[in-house]
Amino acid sequence: MSDSVHTIAGVRLGVAAAGISYADRDDLLVMELAEGAQCAAVFTRNAFCAAPVHLAKQHLRQGSPRLLLINSGNANAGTGEQGMDDAVNCCRGLADLAACEPHQVLPFSTGVIGETLPVERMQLAFPKALAALTEAGWESASRAIMTTDTRPKLASRSFQVDGVTVRVTGMAKGSGMIRPDMATMLAYLATDLAVSRELLQSCLDRVVKPSFNSITVDGDTSTNDACVLIATGASSLPPLSDADSPLYQQLADAVLGLCMELARAIVADGEGATKLVDVEVNGAASESEAREVAYTIAHSPLVKTALFASDPNWGRILAAVGRAGIEDLVIDTIEIWLGDVCIVRQGGRADDYTEAAGQAVMQQSEITIRVELGRGSATTKVVTCDLSYDYVKINAEYRS
């Protein structure tokens, strides 16, 4: 494991190859949490949320988990009562082997929707995953949860408190079907601090909006999205229960920084993506208005294909702003920028804009589109990517 990725005392990870959907690769992960560890989580708001989402929510209400069970290659979504039975049986099987209660296992799945889970193959792989448990298992774990990802997403943060090092490590997976409506496709974050369940949930709720909830690859919210924040309590520092304490602020800042890094890594690895794009909207009358404009730009196929082609077709951005549904929009007050190049001012092309300047920005691998609405003080930022030939190819062949 890379020296830049911190192990977290109280978390062990083990992987195995269950043959769920992929040949000759690990596709099953077990995360073991120390006794007394606390978990906070957020889940997809998709009405067709997967069986493991329903069961994980139920198990969290029953107490503190000891094990997280994650599989890739099969979403166990759109599978009805059979899907719930399969998720329950997987939790029972793993709990029996680990000598804990079934409700202490949180299940998570990602992959193809509408296919039943290969429970027997998974259960045969449970002993191997348990035998492989190690605090140094983050890197192999981050690979085992991948589907169409081309690379793992893994990062760490640390800070000092009274001479004690506090560590936060996280991993995420996601590449397509990304416009999270809570978190991301799957993300797991852990710290060695002792934190109350309520404060941990508050911290997670606080950080997901500007990070995982402000990214989009294709505008599709998954049936399986989940993000989990774990506090193991293994640190020698006293338990954290005060939201006004400096330690809580340091933890929240570290978790936010980690989530921002992982969220950007997901978009950068978007299916077929060649460019990472920040869409900034300033001067809106409200945050919701700013986000509506930002997402209209970020989801526009015409804007996204122009980005792929490095084509400074600024009319596509202008049109997206105009159709975002903002009432009483005064176009003469709007400015639109590509990087440091103003492309639209006073209702049309900026007088000093040149195609060469716009082209120079569009050829970059990281681009900022900035919109100044001139209506108020609200602002937002959404991270997206371009739309390439490969996105169509990857998704056309996803089940082949």
Number of C-alpha atoms within 10 A of each C-alpha: 11 9 6 11 19 20 22 25 20 22 26 21 24 25 32 25 23 27 18 20 18 13 10 9 15 23 27 27 31 26 25 22 23 17 13 16 24 26 24 22 20 21 23 22 17 16 7 14 19 28 27 26 25 16 21 25 15 13 18 18 11 11 13 20 26 24 26 21 21 21 29 26 23 20 26 32 26 18 19 14 10 14 21 20 16 20 27 20 16 22 25 19 19 24 18 11 12 17 8 15 15 21 23 20 29 26 24 26 28 27 23 18 18 15 15 17 24 16 17 13 13 21 18 14 21 25 16 17 21 21 12 17 18 16 17 19 19 27 17 17 25 21 25 24 28 24 23 18 17 15 16 22 23 24 22 24 19 16 14 11 11 6 8 11 14 21 23 25 26 27 24 26 30 31 25 27 20 26 25 29 23 23 31 34 29 23 26 20 24 26 31 24 28 22 23 19 18 13 16 25 19 14 21 23 15 14 21 23 17 17 24 30 19 25 31 28 30 24 18 15 21 27 26 28 29 26 22 19 24 29 28 23 23 18 19 12 16 10 12 17 16 13 15 8 10 11 18 18 14 16 22 19 15 22 28 21 17 22 30 19 18 26 27 23 20 29 27 23 24 28 29 24 23 20 25 23 24 21 24 23 25 24 19 22 16 16 16 13 19 26 23 18 26 29 25 20 28 28 21 19 15 19 25 25 16 20 25 21 16 19 17 23 18 18 15 17 25 22 15 20 23 16 11 18 13 15 7 7 15 14 17 13 13 20 22 25 20 23 19 12 18 21 26 24 19 14 13 15 17 16 11 11 14 14 12 10 17 22 15 15 20 23 16 16 16 15 19 19 23 21 27 19 25 18 16 13 13 18 21 21 21 24 26 32 32 30 27 19 12 13 17 13 12 15 15 10 8 12 10 6
